[in-house]
Amino acid sequence: MNEETKKEDGEISLIDLFAVLWRRKVMIIVITMTAAVGVVIFSIITIVLPPEISPLPDVFTPRALMLIDDSASPGGGMGMGGGMAAFAGLGGIRTGATFSDLAVFLFGTHSLLDSVVDEFNIIERFDIDEDRSPRAESRDALRRLLRASFDDRSGVLTVSFTDRDPVFARDVVNFVVEYLEARFDTLGLDRNRIEQENLETNLANVFRDIIALEEESRTLEQSFHAANFFGEMHVITADINRIAMELGAMRQVYTQLRVQNEMLKVTIASETPMFQILELAEAPDRKSSPSRGLICVIVTLAAGFFSVFLAFALNAISNIRNDPEAMAKLRGARA
């Protein structure tokens, strides 16, 4: 077969294809237009109906932003702290995990999900059947709606939650952020801040002991002046000297603790916080989905492709019926 014949066959094939489409043009147009009009009407209905009963309600996705400093984490080049190591061993996190890995990992824990379920009564709100593992069902529902993503370049963790009620979605996101902040503090990951809290507690205790010793010393001095015989004065003098020694030691301890506390304040002020809330979630006034315009375009294109496929399928069936040899083969196959 020469090139001219091949070209002629190709042109005949294209003409045949266009001929099939032209013969079925009414069907193609009707199916495509019906789908287009139908999906537009459906989209309008989903807007008019209340969100509770709409088959395609508007949903909102508020977001909160947190800055996580991985430089002091195991993955950032420093050793793992006691709280981090203990939690990593229990949670199955690899030894080289970072604080951002831990934050993302916490989103799948039952403790966080159950806290959200109990705080917002998710079982009743999502109408979960209490006869069919309501706790597990509520966790699964939250996992589908609650999202966390970490940007390695900026060090920002984004927390989001999707729901048709923007205020409820905002409250869930902020609750999760506060939970994470408290969880990090509980695990003792920010060691400098934990140490500062301990120092301030010790300072308060030592200061209280100093006040008590000074009060006791004044009482003994008054007793000394009121003493009537030498033996009683000797005992009181010994007690005064003992308290003076204790008071001097306590003052030295207090001074050292004050110095440590001030130095730690300087250190904390110069370092980047390990977990810092950059922006709490707000109730959005613009929906995140669905994109009804995109849905209309996709459905219309899908209907168009389907109608074209149906046109070729009907043409093939018609050709088989008009072909005696093909029909004979089909009858023979049935027999």
SVG drawing of the C-alpha trace seen along z (x, -y; Angstrom):
<svg xmlns="http://www.w3.org/2000/svg" viewBox="-34 -44 60 68">
<polyline fill="none" stroke="black" stroke-width="0.4" points="0.0,0.0 1.5,-3.3 1.5,-6.6 -1.4,-8.0 -3.6,-5.1 -2.7,-5.3 -3.6,-9.0 -6.8,-8.3 -7.7,-5.6 -7.0,-8.1 -9.2,-10.7 -12.0,-8.2 -11.7,-7.2 -11.9,-10.8 -14.9,-11.4 -16.6,-8.3 -16.0,-9.5 -17.4,-12.9 -20.3,-11.4 -21.2,-9.3 -21.1,-12.4 -23.2,-14.4 -25.8,-11.7 -26.1,-11.6 -25.7,-15.3 -29.2,-15.7 -28.6,-13.0 -25.2,-14.5 -26.6,-18.0 -29.7,-16.8 -27.6,-14.7 -25.0,-17.4 -27.5,-20.3 -29.7,-18.2 -26.7,-17.4 -25.6,-21.1 -29.1,-22.4 -29.6,-19.6 -26.3,-20.3 -27.0,-24.1 -30.5,-23.5 -28.9,-21.1 -26.3,-23.7 -29.0,-26.3 -31.1,-24.0 -28.0,-23.2 -27.6,-27.0 -31.3,-27.6 -31.7,-24.7 -30.6,-25.1 -27.1,-23.6 -28.5,-20.9 -30.5,-19.3 -28.6,-20.5 -27.0,-17.6 -24.0,-19.9 -23.8,-22.6 -21.2,-25.3 -18.4,-24.3 -15.8,-26.6 -12.2,-25.9 -10.7,-28.2 -6.9,-27.9 -4.5,-28.6 -0.8,-29.1 1.9,-28.0 5.7,-28.4 7.7,-25.3 11.4,-25.7 13.1,-22.4 16.6,-23.7 16.6,-22.4 14.9,-19.1 16.7,-15.8 16.3,-16.3 17.8,-19.8 21.1,-18.7 20.7,-18.6 20.0,-15.8 16.5,-14.6 15.1,-15.8 13.7,-13.5 10.1,-14.3 10.6,-14.0 12.5,-10.7 9.9,-9.2 7.0,-10.2 8.9,-9.1 9.4,-5.7 5.8,-5.3 4.5,-6.7 6.9,-4.8 8.5,-8.0 11.9,-7.5 14.8,-8.8 15.7,-11.5 12.2,-13.0 11.7,-16.7 9.2,-18.8 7.2,-19.4 7.0,-15.6 5.7,-15.2 3.1,-18.0 1.7,-16.3 1.8,-12.9 -0.3,-14.2 -3.2,-14.9 -3.8,-11.1 -3.8,-10.3 -6.9,-9.2 -6.3,-11.6 -6.6,-14.7 -9.5,-13.3 -11.4,-12.3 -10.8,-15.7 -12.4,-17.3 -15.3,-14.8 -16.0,-15.5 -15.6,-19.2 -17.9,-19.7 -20.2,-16.7 -19.3,-15.4 -21.3,-12.2 -24.6,-14.1 -23.6,-16.9 -22.7,-14.6 -25.7,-12.3 -23.5,-9.3 -25.3,-6.1 -24.5,-5.3 -25.2,-1.6 -22.4,-1.2 -19.0,-2.1 -19.8,-5.9 -16.3,-6.7 -14.5,-5.1 -17.0,-6.6 -16.5,-10.1 -12.7,-9.7 -13.0,-8.7 -15.2,-11.7 -12.7,-14.1 -9.8,-12.5 -11.6,-13.3 -12.2,-16.9 -9.2,-17.9 -5.9,-18.5 -2.4,-19.5 0.4,-20.4 4.0,-21.5 6.1,-23.8 9.7,-22.8 11.0,-26.1 9.1,-28.5 8.7,-26.2 4.9,-26.9 2.4,-24.3 -1.1,-24.9 -4.1,-23.4 -7.5,-23.5 -11.0,-22.0 -13.8,-21.9 -17.5,-22.2 -20.6,-23.9 -20.7,-26.0 -17.8,-28.5 -18.0,-29.4 -17.9,-25.8 -15.0,-25.1 -13.1,-28.0 -13.7,-26.9 -12.5,-23.4 -9.2,-24.7 -8.5,-27.0 -9.2,-24.3 -6.8,-21.9 -4.1,-24.7 -4.5,-25.3 -4.4,-21.5 -1.1,-21.2 0.4,-24.1 -0.6,-22.5 0.6,-19.1 4.0,-20.4 4.3,-22.0 3.2,-18.8 5.8,-16.8 8.4,-19.2 9.9,-19.9 10.6,-23.6 13.1,-22.9 14.2,-26.5 10.6,-27.6 10.0,-24.6 13.3,-25.4 12.2,-29.1 8.9,-28.0 10.8,-25.7 13.2,-28.6 10.4,-31.0 8.7,-28.4 11.9,-27.8 12.4,-31.6 9.0,-32.0 9.5,-29.1 13.0,-30.4 11.6,-34.0 8.8,-32.6 11.3,-30.7 13.4,-33.9 10.4,-35.9 9.5,-33.2 13.1,-33.0 13.3,-36.8 10.0,-36.8 11.2,-34.0 14.5,-35.9 12.6,-39.0 10.4,-37.0 13.6,-35.4 15.2,-38.9 12.1,-40.1 12.2,-37.0 15.9,-37.6 15.2,-41.1 12.4,-39.7 14.4,-36.8 14.9,-36.8 17.8,-34.5 21.1,-33.6 20.1,-30.0 17.1,-31.1 19.2,-33.9 21.8,-31.3 19.2,-29.1 17.7,-32.0 21.1,-33.2 21.9,-29.8 18.6,-29.8 19.2,-33.3 22.7,-32.3 21.2,-29.2 18.5,-31.1 21.1,-33.7 23.2,-31.0 20.1,-29.5 19.0,-33.0 22.4,-33.7 22.4,-30.4 18.9,-31.0 19.8,-34.5 22.8,-33.1 20.5,-30.5 18.0,-33.2 20.7,-35.3 22.0,-32.4 18.5,-31.5 17.9,-35.1 21.0,-35.2 20.1,-32.0 16.6,-33.2 17.8,-36.5 20.4,-34.7 17.7,-32.3 15.4,-35.2 18.1,-36.6 18.5,-33.2 14.8,-32.8 14.5,-36.3 17.3,-35.6 16.0,-32.3 13.2,-31.5 10.2,-29.9 9.8,-26.2 6.1,-26.5 4.6,-29.8 1.1,-30.6 1.3,-33.0 -2.4,-33.3 -5.5,-31.9 -8.4,-30.8 -11.2,-33.2 -14.7,-32.4 -14.3,-32.7 -16.9,-34.6 -16.0,-32.8 -16.7,-29.2 -13.8,-26.8 -15.9,-24.4 -17.7,-23.3 -16.8,-25.0 -20.2,-24.7 -18.9,-26.4 -16.2,-23.7 -18.7,-21.0 -21.0,-22.3 -18.1,-22.4 -16.9,-18.8 -20.4,-17.4 -21.1,-19.1 -17.8,-17.8 -18.4,-14.3 -21.9,-14.3 -20.4,-15.4 -17.8,-12.7 -20.4,-10.1 -22.7,-11.2 -19.9,-10.9 -19.0,-7.4 -22.7,-6.5 -22.9,-7.7 -20.0,-5.5 -21.4,-2.5 -24.9,-2.9 -23.2,-3.2 -21.2,0.0 -24.4,1.8 -26.2,0.5 -23.3,1.7 -23.4,5.1 -27.1,5.5 -26.8,4.4 -24.0,6.9 -25.4,10.3 -22.1,12.0 -21.7,10.6 -25.3,11.5 -24.7,15.0 -21.7,15.3 -23.8,14.1 -26.6,16.6 -24.0,19.3 -22.5,18.3 -25.9,18.5 -26.6,21.9"/>
</svg>
